[in-house]
């Protein structure tokens, strides 16, 4: 079966899907508006199903013997009180390793993000991926249900949980005290946010994430690597102000735009995945972490 790509969908359908994913459109609104672009006997519901994630083929299997993985809880006094996430590390590491906080999209800790954590562990890092939905019962195993839960979070407490997670990674017995963060979409915004909150953060990588307010950029001390999609008008609209603030505050940053890619291009579970852009962005990400954090 041929894998669908973003080229198989009308650009307007992709815009509608982006609105649905990010809560600007309800499911009913998406189905109503997308129906006019359905062709060849397909329906709007078919389009939605085709664009939605499929977790059937992870890059790194959960049972990979090269890794040690587990779910672990940590205290978060300023957040919801307790956070839970997926911890992955090399099974036969020699010496202590740098740790990377992995921040999911606006769906919670789904199988794709767990796969991202395992990929980082294979590259020689400790990776911890918290589930922001844990206070509401955790990722429900269904993307639509996760979408409905996410707006119910108290974002002040959720952000405090991510701050706590980054700080706790410095204290893991297997860690060397150096911590980085990588985030995607919502998580990219959190990666940007954490860079403004943690003076000792070792490195931050944001994939198509919302930018912090210009006034907050003065608090960034970590080197940044930022990945954006050329066809992501919503995120790119905030770039000029962010870039100006980064330059004004002499922040060490790299910014890459993948010209033909869509928002979400690194997520290989959906048709918006762009293999070439994702491969290049990921190689840059791993090299950046190894340079800034060691391995």
C-alpha positions as CSV (number, residue, x, y, z in Angstrom):
1,X,0.0,0.0,0.0
2,X,1.4,3.4,-1.0
3,X,2.0,5.8,1.8
4,X,0.0,9.0,1.6
5,X,1.9,12.3,1.8
6,X,0.8,15.9,2.1
7,X,0.9,16.1,-1.7
8,X,-2.1,13.8,-1.8
9,X,-4.3,16.4,-0.1
10,X,-5.7,19.8,-1.2
11,X,-3.7,22.5,0.6
12,X,-7.0,23.8,2.0
13,X,-7.7,20.4,3.6
14,X,-4.3,20.6,5.3
15,X,-5.1,24.1,6.6
16,X,-8.4,22.8,7.9
17,X,-6.7,19.8,9.5
18,X,-4.1,22.1,11.2
19,X,-7.0,24.1,12.6
20,X,-8.7,20.9,13.9
21,X,-5.4,19.6,15.4
22,X,-4.8,22.9,17.3
23,X,-8.4,23.4,18.5
24,X,-9.5,26.2,16.3
25,X,-12.0,23.9,14.5
26,X,-14.3,21.3,16.0
27,X,-14.5,17.8,14.4
28,X,-17.9,18.8,13.1
29,X,-16.5,22.0,11.5
30,X,-13.7,20.1,9.9
31,X,-16.0,17.5,8.4
32,X,-18.4,20.2,7.2
33,X,-15.7,22.3,5.5
34,X,-13.5,19.5,4.2
35,X,-16.3,17.7,2.5
36,X,-16.1,20.0,-0.5
37,X,-12.6,18.8,-1.2
38,X,-13.4,15.1,-1.0
39,X,-13.1,13.4,-4.4
40,X,-13.2,9.9,-5.9
41,X,-15.9,8.6,-3.6
42,X,-14.0,9.7,-0.5
43,X,-15.8,11.5,2.4
44,X,-14.7,14.2,4.8
45,X,-14.5,11.5,7.4
46,X,-12.1,9.5,5.2
47,X,-9.9,12.5,4.8
48,X,-9.7,12.9,8.6
49,X,-8.9,9.3,9.1
50,X,-6.2,9.5,6.4
51,X,-4.6,12.5,8.0
52,X,-4.7,11.1,11.6
53,X,-1.7,9.3,13.1
54,X,-1.0,5.6,12.7
55,X,1.3,4.2,15.4
56,X,1.7,0.8,13.8
57,X,5.4,1.0,12.8
58,X,7.7,2.6,15.3
59,X,11.3,3.3,14.3
60,X,12.6,1.7,17.5
61,X,10.6,-1.1,18.9
62,X,9.5,-0.8,22.6
63,X,11.1,-4.2,23.2
64,X,14.5,-3.2,21.7
65,X,17.1,-5.1,23.8
66,X,19.6,-2.3,23.4
67,X,17.5,-0.1,25.7
68,X,16.1,0.1,29.2
69,X,12.7,1.7,29.4
70,X,10.1,2.3,32.1
71,X,7.4,4.6,33.2
72,X,8.4,6.7,36.2
73,X,6.8,9.2,38.5
74,X,8.5,12.3,40.0
75,X,7.2,14.9,42.4
76,X,6.3,18.3,41.1
77,X,5.6,20.6,44.0
78,X,4.8,23.7,42.0
79,X,2.8,21.9,39.3
80,X,0.1,19.2,39.7
81,X,2.0,17.6,42.5
82,X,3.2,14.6,40.6
83,X,4.3,13.9,37.0
84,X,4.7,10.7,35.1
85,X,6.6,9.9,32.0
86,X,8.5,7.5,29.8
87,X,12.2,7.0,30.6
88,X,14.5,5.5,28.1
89,X,18.3,4.9,28.3
90,X,21.0,2.7,26.8
91,X,21.0,-0.7,28.4
92,X,24.8,-0.9,28.5
93,X,26.0,2.7,29.0
94,X,29.5,3.2,30.3
95,X,29.6,6.2,32.6
96,X,27.0,8.9,33.1
97,X,25.1,10.4,30.3
98,X,23.5,13.7,29.4
99,X,19.7,13.8,29.7
100,X,17.1,15.1,27.3
101,X,13.5,16.1,28.1
102,X,11.2,15.2,25.3
103,X,8.0,17.3,25.1
104,X,5.0,16.0,23.1
105,X,2.6,17.7,20.8
106,X,-0.8,18.7,22.1
107,X,-2.0,15.1,22.5
108,X,0.0,13.9,25.5
109,X,2.4,11.0,25.6
110,X,1.4,9.0,22.6
111,X,3.4,6.1,21.1
112,X,5.2,8.4,18.6
113,X,6.7,10.4,21.4
114,X,7.8,7.3,23.2
115,X,9.5,6.3,20.0
116,X,11.3,9.6,19.8
117,X,12.6,9.0,23.4
118,X,13.9,5.6,22.3
119,X,15.6,7.0,19.3
120,X,17.5,9.5,21.5
121,X,18.4,6.7,23.9
122,X,20.0,4.8,21.0
123,X,22.0,7.9,20.3
124,X,23.5,7.8,23.8
125,X,21.3,10.0,25.8
126,X,18.9,9.5,28.7
127,X,15.5,10.6,27.4
128,X,12.5,11.4,29.6
129,X,9.1,12.1,28.0
130,X,6.5,13.4,30.5
131,X,2.8,13.0,29.9
132,X,1.1,16.4,30.5
133,X,-2.3,14.6,30.6
134,X,-1.2,12.5,33.6
135,X,-3.3,14.6,36.0
136,X,-6.4,13.9,33.9
137,X,-5.8,10.2,33.7
138,X,-3.0,10.2,31.2
139,X,-2.9,9.8,27.4
140,X,-6.2,8.0,26.7
141,X,-5.0,5.9,23.7
142,X,-7.2,7.8,21.3
143,X,-6.1,11.0,19.6
144,X,-9.5,12.6,19.5
145,X,-10.1,11.9,23.2
146,X,-6.6,13.4,23.9
147,X,-7.6,16.4,21.8
148,X,-10.6,16.9,24.0
149,X,-8.7,16.6,27.2
150,X,-5.8,18.9,26.5
151,X,-7.6,22.2,26.8
152,X,-8.7,21.2,30.3
153,X,-5.2,21.4,31.6
154,X,-4.1,24.3,33.8
155,X,-1.2,25.4,31.7
156,X,0.5,27.2,34.6
157,X,0.7,23.9,36.5
158,X,1.6,22.0,33.3
159,X,4.5,24.3,32.6
160,X,5.6,24.0,36.2
161,X,5.6,20.2,35.7
162,X,7.9,20.5,32.7
163,X,10.2,22.8,34.6
164,X,10.3,20.3,37.5
165,X,11.0,17.4,35.0
166,X,14.0,19.3,33.5
167,X,15.4,20.0,36.9
168,X,14.9,16.4,38.1
169,X,16.8,15.0,35.1
170,X,20.0,16.7,36.5
171,X,19.7,14.5,39.6
172,X,19.2,11.0,38.0
173,X,21.9,8.7,39.2
174,X,22.7,7.7,35.6
175,X,22.9,11.4,34.4
176,X,25.9,13.7,34.2
177,X,24.0,16.8,35.1
178,X,23.7,18.2,31.6
179,X,20.1,18.6,30.4
180,X,18.6,19.5,27.0
181,X,15.1,19.7,25.8
182,X,13.4,18.9,22.5
183,X,9.8,19.6,21.7
184,X,7.4,19.3,18.8
185,X,4.5,21.7,18.1
186,X,3.1,22.4,21.5
187,X,6.3,20.9,22.8
188,X,8.3,23.2,20.7
189,X,6.6,26.1,22.4
190,X,7.5,24.5,25.8
191,X,11.1,24.1,24.7
192,X,11.2,27.8,23.9
193,X,9.6,28.5,27.2
194,X,12.0,26.4,29.2
195,X,14.9,28.2,27.7
196,X,13.5,31.4,29.2
197,X,13.1,29.7,32.6
198,X,16.2,27.6,33.2
199,X,19.5,29.5,33.2
200,X,21.5,26.3,33.3
201,X,19.7,24.5,30.5
202,X,22.3,23.0,28.3
203,X,20.5,23.2,24.9
204,X,17.0,23.5,23.5
205,X,15.6,22.3,20.2
206,X,12.1,23.5,19.1
207,X,10.3,21.9,16.2
208,X,7.7,24.3,14.8
209,X,6.9,25.7,18.2
210,X,5.3,29.0,19.3
211,X,7.8,31.6,20.2
212,X,8.1,33.3,23.6
213,X,7.3,37.0,24.1
214,X,10.2,39.2,23.0
215,X,10.7,40.5,26.6
216,X,11.3,36.9,27.8
217,X,14.2,36.3,25.3
218,X,16.6,38.3,27.6
219,X,16.4,35.3,30.0
220,X,17.6,32.8,27.5
221,X,21.1,31.5,28.1
222,X,20.9,28.1,26.4
223,X,21.9,27.6,22.8
224,X,18.9,27.1,20.6
225,X,18.2,25.1,17.4
226,X,14.9,25.9,15.8
227,X,13.2,23.9,13.0
228,X,10.3,25.4,11.0
229,X,8.3,24.3,8.0
230,X,8.2,26.5,5.0
231,X,4.5,26.0,4.5
232,X,3.7,26.7,8.2
233,X,2.3,30.3,8.0
234,X,1.0,30.2,11.5
235,X,4.3,29.6,13.2
236,X,6.5,31.5,10.7
237,X,4.4,34.6,11.4
238,X,6.0,34.9,14.8
239,X,9.6,34.4,13.6
240,X,10.6,38.0,12.7
241,X,9.9,39.3,16.2
242,X,11.6,36.3,17.8
243,X,14.7,36.6,15.5
244,X,15.0,40.3,16.3
245,X,14.9,39.6,20.0
246,X,17.4,36.7,19.8
247,X,19.8,38.9,17.9
248,X,19.3,41.9,20.3
249,X,20.1,39.6,23.3
250,X,23.0,37.9,21.6
251,X,21.5,34.4,22.0
252,X,23.3,31.6,20.3
253,X,20.8,30.1,17.9
254,X,20.4,28.2,14.7
255,X,17.2,28.5,12.6
256,X,16.4,26.1,9.8
257,X,13.4,26.4,7.5
258,X,12.4,23.3,5.3
259,X,10.9,25.0,2.3
260,X,8.4,22.4,1.1
261,X,7.5,20.9,4.4
262,X,4.2,21.2,6.4
263,X,3.8,21.8,10.1
264,X,4.4,18.5,11.8
265,X,6.8,17.3,9.2
266,X,8.9,15.3,11.7
267,X,6.0,13.2,12.8
268,X,6.3,10.0,10.8
269,X,2.8,8.7,11.8
270,X,0.9,11.1,9.6
271,X,0.9,12.1,5.9
272,X,2.3,15.5,6.8
273,X,5.6,13.7,7.5
274,X,8.4,14.8,5.1
275,X,11.0,12.1,5.1
276,X,13.9,14.3,3.6
277,X,13.2,17.2,5.9
278,X,12.7,15.0,9.0
279,X,16.0,13.1,8.3
280,X,18.0,16.3,7.9
281,X,16.3,18.0,10.9
282,X,16.9,15.0,13.2
283,X,20.5,14.6,12.2
284,X,21.0,18.2,13.0
285,X,19.2,17.8,16.3
286,X,21.3,14.8,17.5
287,X,24.6,16.5,16.4
288,X,23.6,19.7,18.2
289,X,22.9,17.8,21.4
290,X,26.2,15.9,21.2
291,X,28.0,19.2,20.6
292,X,26.4,21.1,23.4
293,X,25.8,18.3,26.0
294,X,28.4,15.6,25.1
295,X,27.4,11.9,24.9
